[in-house]
Structures are given as structure tokens and as C-alpha cells.
Amino acid sequence: MRQLPSGTRIAPLWPIAALNRLGPLLRMLGLFPKVDDPAAFKAVERAMGRPDRSSAWVKSARNVRLKSYDDDADLTLFGTLAVRSQVLQCFRHTLEFDQFIEEHPEIADEKISRPLFVMGWPRTGTTLTQRLLSLHKDARFTPVWEGYCPLPERDGKPMSEAARIKEAKRALGLLNWVAPHLNAIHPMGFDDPDECYHLFRNYAAMPPGWDFAYLPGYWEWFAQQSAVPAYEMHKRQLQILQWLNRRGHWVLKSPQHMAGLPALLEVYPDARLVMTHRDPVKCVASYCSLVAVAWGMTSDRFDKRKITDYVLSCAAHAQHVAREALRRLPADRVVHVDYERLTASPATTITDIYARMGYERDPSLPAKIEEWLAANPKDRHGRHTYSLADFDLTEQDVRAALREFETAGNRRKAYRV
């Protein structure tokens, strides 16, 4: 069984490993499936009875991403089948969105006002921050089940919330079976606030910061693009979801938002930001472990150097882009949160964020936070063990790679809680 020295498993379970052994034979016979399969996408169009009317940018993004899956990701047979199923489902979502907006054109008039974005390097407390902010009485977020099944209909027929939740639970059950260690690293229940990752994924529009596979061809292509079209598709989906279920303000988060911050602020000019911070030595070790588990779901190729290069370059790039964007943003639009304070005083930290940002006060919020924390203790789903040594890194390596950004972070002048 392949696992990291600290104990986190990154090898597939034996039934998946057995399936993957068929891969070399299928390749030799020319029968190995492809993610980039135009005929499969045409079949979805025929089933939906409508053509793909995505923008040229979205079509280019999708084509480059699909090709990168086949050329770069070194997917196993299981990985190819899983990714292929996912990208076709995402494509179907985009066609359903087009149809839904045609049926309800007033959706285009939905105003996304003062959305609250949580961002930071992965493993800096962004998930905890978002989940606690989402307990506010007026908060609107996308629960995991809504990410899996965003519309209350399918094939022209109504789909109940219970049916959508059932489908999401089935998908989560499969995910937890495929990668049992993932839930200890990033717990995810069907009704938990989900990341914006699925909003980007539907349109194959993924700003840098996190990915479930090694896709350098796609990352290099995206680096030459403006991220504005990605955030326009992001907003389009929020408008649909808001029209279906309106609340006071959105609470959103994704690792991509740091590197995408200039585009985010262009598409959401009144956005409020919560930036999380943690000692890079601790978050880089955890980040590398998460990447190893995620990539290990669909590939048997474990390359420490690729993982560490990816993690450190993403962290440095995201910090550089975000720092430059924040210089042009009024200080009262962003709050910086240190991981240590968040975990030591979560209720005070979250209520201070809302007070600073000027959202309506929720008197019951502190009690709801304490209740949530009691029901969700740390390590409830298992303990995530990780170490820089798992990836042949030292503390000096990390601090040297991120010294400029660590120092800049310590000089933050914006409001901190």
C-alpha cells in the first residue's frame, strides 16, 4: 500500500487498482478511453436537444483542459473514466443553465450585492472561516448538494430538493470510498458550504490555485488569459442560484480567488474580502499532502518534485497577484485573519469580521458558532498527519521560496481581527 511516510494513504483501494491494471492492455489495443472525446460531447447535446452556445473563450478553455487531461495528467483507467464522467456532467450543466436562463430571462437582472469572499492559501483556515461566516442569519452559500445538482429540474421535469440531496450523498459516498483519507483533510458533508471550485469547473474555467490533477498544459494556457471570463461565468451561476433562493449576502470561497483577485474585483466591484494567513511552513506541508491525495485518486504517478513545485509556485503567484490587487482596494473592504486567532477565538473573530464589514448584526451568531464547533470538533473525521519531510522539503526551503511574501504578510496594514 502506497502512503506518505507520515501515514496518509495515496494509493487506490484494491478494486480500483485491479481495474487500473487493465489500462496498459487497453492502451496497447488502442481502446483506452479519452477525456477529450468530441463525440461524447455531441451526444450530450443531442440528449439535451440543444447545441453548445458557450463563448469562444469557454470553448477554448474546455478544449485545452480536456487535452491536458489526456496529455499531461497521466490518468489511470479509473481516473480517465471518473474525469470523463465529471467533465460531461459539467458540460450538461452549462447547457441546462442556458436553457434555464432562456426560460427565465429576468435572471440576467439579478444583482449580486456585496458578496463576501474568503480567500487565502489552501490550509490557512479558509474552510473554517467560510463555514462559520455562513451561520449568519442572512448568509447565502452553495451547499455541497446544490453544487452537484444546481437546478431543481432535469430533462424538463421537476427534481425535488430531497432527490438532489440523495444524489449528492451518493456522490460523496463514492468520493469517500475512493479517497478515505480525504475526509480527514477536508471534511465535506452534503449540506456544508461548498467552494466556488464547482462554479469554475462547470465551464472549465479554473484560475490557478488548486486543481485535482496535474495539468501544466492548461495552467500555461490560462496564465496567458484574463480571468474575467471565468468570473463572468461564476457570476452567471450565482445569479441563477440567487433567483432560485434569495438571501441577504453571499459567502463564497475558493483557493483560486487569490490569483483571480483582479478579475474578481472587476466582475464584483463591491465585493468584501476576508484574507486568511498561517505560518507557511505548516500550511505548505498540509497543502502538499492534500495535493498528493487528490492527484492520487486519478493517477498512479507520484512525483514529489511536481507536487512541491506546484504548491510553492501557486502560493507565490497567488500572494503576488493578491498583494498587488489589494494596493488598489480601500482598506475597509478587506479583513485579514490569522489562523491562530481564528482557532483560539472563533466566535469573536467571526463577529468582528461582520461588524467591520458593515453587514447587519446577527445577535444569535455567537451561539450558533459555539453550537457548530461543539458538533464538529477537530479531527472528528480522523487526524490528518503531514510533514515537510514527506516531500523532501525543509523549513528553510519553504521560507526561502516564500520569504518575500511572508515578510509582506507581516507588514499588512489593512484591518486585522
Summary of the structure (lengths in Angstrom):
residues: 417
radius of gyration: 21.0
end to end distance: 43.9
largest distance: 65.4
contacts: 1334
relative contact order: 0.15
helix: 58%
strand: 8%
